[in-house]
């Protein structure tokens, strides 16, 4: 009987109209799919052997044991070869369909040897049909259905010429034969039900996992698009507004120099206000451009966790309010990424924590090294955030700070950087109990010295 890794195939099997090119990840999923099919074959062979031995030992049915053993030995050899091929092959829908067609043919041969069309285990054709409907595209599914119908029909044709149950001998009367048939129907139904439920559940779980992966990929793509749009907007705004802002600043300065000394103080104050606001506009544009493109073009380099912390604290306005705790296991751990971008991201988290905490309170910077990861956690002593505010944290231009203190880009860019490096960025907060921000990144290997 045929089946396979329905989970992998349901999420990744290519449609006939799609491009034939396959990615490395797709090849791996195909091999995994076929490997599960091989495992199912082993269970099927074990079940066949159990049923044949049980029928021969506990019933009055004489089976062609020599032929059946030969068929099962061929199944074992073929499955070993299929397993070896599955470990290195690029598996397509056609390969899966071919294997399932062979399975249908083998089932037909086994049924013919053990009672023909009257064998209650002919129900197992439905397993092949049901699995093909889930596992394969429509064209291959209909082909497998037609092949199963043809195989079942061939049993009737063969019986017409060779006689009913021509391969077996039985000494049972009609009542005994009917009782054995009914028991066989129950066993066949139980086997079919178990296989169908098991693999449908696998498909459901795999589809749910696949949907989660696709949703995460969509979110990441949206964030990348927002980041690219933000960088373009910031660069364009800085370029377009630089000249008029400079002109306004120069004119305001000249007006300050040109006005009489006995002019009203309000006029002096107004001109100074214009210059101050122009300077603020230029600063905002510079910060937008710097934040939006802070990692663009910066090479990746290896750095230790300790160096990451030191770089973040270098130039930080309130280093005395940061309680640094580095776990001994993290002292020697290192990671690969844009050093300036990583330092700026951690420095931004520390600034947020200090600003959210009371003036006399310290914030905690904890560095740990779970297996294969580096985890940096920043905890503040602030009032925390409500669920509504927490759900929006990380959106571009969303901030809870007073005007002039922040633009709402830091956390958005921190999350983008963490995901770019294969890590995660999470924030948890409880009203009245402060906020915790965590960056988790993969540790670097010996070969990851730098990358463009």
N, C-alpha and C positions, 0 to 999 in steps of 0.2 A: 504494500500500500504506500501511497505517496503523501508526503507532507514536507514541511521545511520551516525555516525561521520566518514565520509569517510576520513577526514584528519587524524584522529588518526589511523584508520585501515590501510589506504594505507601506512603509514610509519612504522607500527609496527606489522601488522598481520603476524603471523608465517607461514612459508611454511610447508606443511605436512612432509617434509623430515628432518626438523630441530628438534633439541632436544626438548622434551616436557616441560622441566623445564622453568618456567617463573620467571622473576625478579619482585621485588616489583613495579618498574616503569612500567613494562609491564602490570601487573595487574591493575594498576591505569589507564593506557591508555585504557585497555579493558573496564573498568567500565565507563570511559568517553565516549567511543564509543557507548556503549549500552544506556547510558543516552541520547545521541543525538538521537538515534533511538526512544526512548520513547517520546522525544519532537516532533519528526516528526509524530509519531502516533497521538499525540493530534491535530496537524494541520490537519492530514488526517480525523480524526473524525469530526472536525469542518467543513471541506469541505464537507464531506458526508452529514452531517445534513443540511448544507446550500442548497446543490443541491436537496436533497429530499424535503425539505420544499418549495423551489422555484418551483420545478416541480409540486408538489401537488397544489400549490396556483395559479400559473400563466399559467398552461397548462391544456389541457383536458385529461390528463392521470391520471387514477386512480391507485394509488400504494397501496400495502399491508402495510399500515402504522404501524399496530401493530407488524407485523413480523420484519419490518425494525428497529423500535424503540428497539425491544428486542435484535436484533443483535448489534446495536450500544451501548446499555447498557452493553452487554457482552464485547464489545471492551473496554469500559471505565474501567470496573472492571479488565479485563486482563491487561490493560496498567498500572493501579495502582499497581497491583501485580508485573508486570515486572519492574517497576521503583523501588520498594522496593528491589527487588532481585538484581537489577543492582548496588545498592549502596554497596553491600557487596560481590558480586560474583567475581570469577575469570573467565572472559569472554574469550571464545575461538572462533575460526572460526566456529566450529560446532554449538555453541550457536547462533551466528549471523545467520547462514544458517537456523537453525530451526525456528527462529523468522520470517525470510523472507519467508520460506515455509508456515508458518501459515498465513502470510499476503497474499500470493497468494491464499490460500484457502478461506480466508475471502472475498477477491476481487471477487472470482468466485461466492460465495454465493450471494453477493450483486448484481452482474451483473445478475444472474439468477432471482433474485426477481424483477429486474427493467428493464426487456426487453430481457434478454438472450443474445444470440450471436449478435443480431442486436443493442444492446446498444452501442452507440458511445464511451462510457467510457471504452470499452475493450482496448483502446489504452494504458491505464495505466499499462497493463501487461509489456509494453516496459520499463516503469520506473523501475520495479523490475529487469528486465533482465539487463538493463544498469548499475544500481547500483551494482548488484551482480558481474558484470564483473570487476568493479573497486574495490569493497569492499572485495571480497573473492578470494581465490586461484582458479586455473582453474577448478579443479574437482567440487568444490561447485558451481561455476558459471554455468557450464554445467548442473548440477543437477537442479539449479533454472530455467534455461531456459527450460529444459524438463518438469519441474513441471508447468511452465506457459503455455507451449503449451498443456499439458494434461488438464489443467484447462479450457483453452479456447475451446479445442475440446469437453470437457464434456458438454459444453453449447449446442453444436449442437446435441449431442447424447440425451440429456434430451429433447430438443425440438422435436426430432423425435418421441419420445414416448408420451410426454405430450402436444405437440402443441406449435406453435410459440407464444411468449409473453404470456404464460399461466398464469402468476401471475398478469398481469396488465389489466386494462379495459380502452378503449379509444373510444371516439366518433368522432374522426377526420377522414376526408377522406384521400385518398392517398396523395394528394398534401400537406395537412396540416401535415401529418405524415412525409413526406419527408423533408419539411421545418424545422420541429422540429428536425429531425435527423441531418440535416446539421448544425443547430445551436449547437446541442450537440457535433458534431464532432469538431467544432471550440473551444468550451469550453474545451473539453477533450485534444485537441492538445495544447491549451494554458497552461493548468495545467501540462501536461507532459513536455513541453518545459521549464517551470519555474523550475520544480523540477530538471530536468537534468542539466540545466545551473547552477543553484544554487550549486548543489553538485559537479559538475565537477570543478567549480571554487574553492570550498572548498578543493577539492583534490589537485588542482594545487598549492594553497597557502600552504597547509600542506606539500606537497612534497618539495616545495622550502624551507620551514622552516626546514624540516627534513634534507635536503641536507646541509643546512647551519650548523646544529648541527653536522652532521657527519663530515663535513669539519673541523669544530673547534676541534672535538674530534681527528681527524687524526693529526692535527697540534700539539695538546697537546701530543699525543702519540709520535710523531716524536721528540718533544722537550725532552720528558722524556728519549727516547732512546739515544739522543745526550748527555744528562746529564749523563746517566749511562755509556756511552762509554767514555765520558770525564773523569769521576771519575776513571774508570778502567785504561785508558791511563795514567792519572796523577800518580796514585798509582804505576802502573807498571814501568813507567819511573823513578819515584823517587827511587824505590827499585833497579832497574837494574843499574841506573847511579850513585847511591850513593857511591858505593865502588870504581869504577874507578875515580870518581871526587875527592874522599878523597885521593886516592893514588896519583893523579896528584898534589893535593895541598901539600901533605907531601913531595913529591919528589922535588917540586919547592922550598919549604921552606928549605929543606936540601941543595939543590944546592946553594941557596942564602948564606947559612952559610959557605959552603965549598969553594966557589970561593975566590981567593986571594983578599986582600983589594985593591991591585993596578990594579984589572981588570977594563976593560972599563966600563964607566957608562951605555953604551948601553946594556951591558949584564945584569947589575942590573935592568935596566928599563924593559927589556924583561921578566925577571923572575917575576918581580912584576906584569907586565901585565898579565902573565899566572895565577898568584894567584888571581888577581882581576877578571879575566874572569871566573875562576872556581867558585869563590864566587858568581858571578852573575848567573851562571848556577844553582847553588844550590838554590839561592833565587827564581829564576823563577820556579824551580820544586816545591819548598815549597809553593809558591803562587798558583800554579796550583792545587796541592793536597788540599790545604786549601780551595780554592774557590770551587772546584768541589765537595768537600764533606763537605762543611761548615754546612749543615743542617742534614747530615746523623747522626742518633743516638741522635740528640739533642731533648730533650723533649719539648713538647708544654706547654706553661704557659700563664696565663693571664697577660696582661700589659696594663696600661693606655696610651693614646696617648701622654700625657706629658712625661711619662717615656720613651717612644719610642724615642722621640726627644732628651731627655737628654742623653740616651744611645748612640745615633748616634753622638752627639756632643762631647761625652767623648772621648778624645784622638784624636779628629779631629785637623788637623794642623792649620786651619784658622777659628776658631770659631768666631773671631771678624768680619769676612766678611759675616756672615750669619744673615740675618734679619728674625727672627723667629716671625711668626704671628699665634697664635692659637685662633681660634674662640671660644667664650664662650661656645657654644653648644658642642664643642669637648673636653673641659677640663675634663669632667667626663666620656667620652666615653672610652671603652677599647676593646681590641681584644685578640685573642688567636693565638699563633704561637711560633716558635723558637725565643727566644729573641735575641740571638746573631746573628742569621741569618737576622732577621729584622733590627737590628741596623747596621749590615754590609751593607745591601742593601741600606738603607737610607744614610749612610755615603758615599757610593760609588757615589750616585747621587749628593750629595753635593760637593764631590771632582771633579766630572766631571764639575759641574756648575762653580766652582771657577776657574778651569783650563781653561775653555772656555771664561771666562769674562776678561776684562781688569784688570791690577794689582790693580787699585784703586777702582774698582767697587765691590759692594756687590751683593749677591744673595739672593733670597727670598725663605723662607721655610714657606708655608701656610698649616695649618691643619684645615680642616672643617669636619663637621659631617652631611652629607645628611641622610635622613631617612634610618636607618638600615645599614649605611656604615660609614667608616672612610676614609677620602680622604687626602692624603699628596701630595702637589704639590711643585716642586722645579723649580724655574725660574732663568735662567742665563741672563747675559747682553752681550752675545757673538755675533758672526756674523751669527749664525743660520746655517742650513744645507740645501743643495739642495735636491730636491725630490729624486734624485738617491741615495744620501747618506742616506737620511732618510729611504728609503725602505729597506736598508740593516742593519740598526741599530738593534741590538739584535741578529744578527747572531754570532755563536761562532767564536772567533778569528778575528772578524772584528773590527778594531779600526781606528780612524782618528788621534790618538795621535802619537807623535814622538816615535821611537823605545826606549824601556826602560821605557816609562811612563805608559804603559798598555798593556794587552794581549787580550782585546776584549771579556772578559768573564763576566764582571760585569753586564751589562744590560741583557745578556742572562740568567744569574742565577737569577737576580731580577724578570724577567718575569716568570721564572719557579716557583719561590717561591710564587709570587702573585697568580698564577693559582692554585698551590697546596693548598693554603688557601681559595680558592673559590673567589678570587678577580680578578682584572685586572691591567695591567700595560700598559700605553700608553705614547707615545712621540709625541709632535707636535713641528714643527719648521718652521720658515719663514726666508729665507735669509735676513740678515740685521736687523732682529728683535729678535734674541735670540731663545732659545729652552726652552720648558716646558716639564718636566717629571712628570707623575702622577701615584701614587700607590693608588688603591682603594680596601679596604678590608672590609669584613663584621664585624659588631660589635659583640662582644661576648654576650651570654646570661648568666643568673645567674648560670646555670648548667655547663657551659663550663669553668671549672677551669683549667684543664690541660688534656693532652692526650699524649700517648706515641709517 
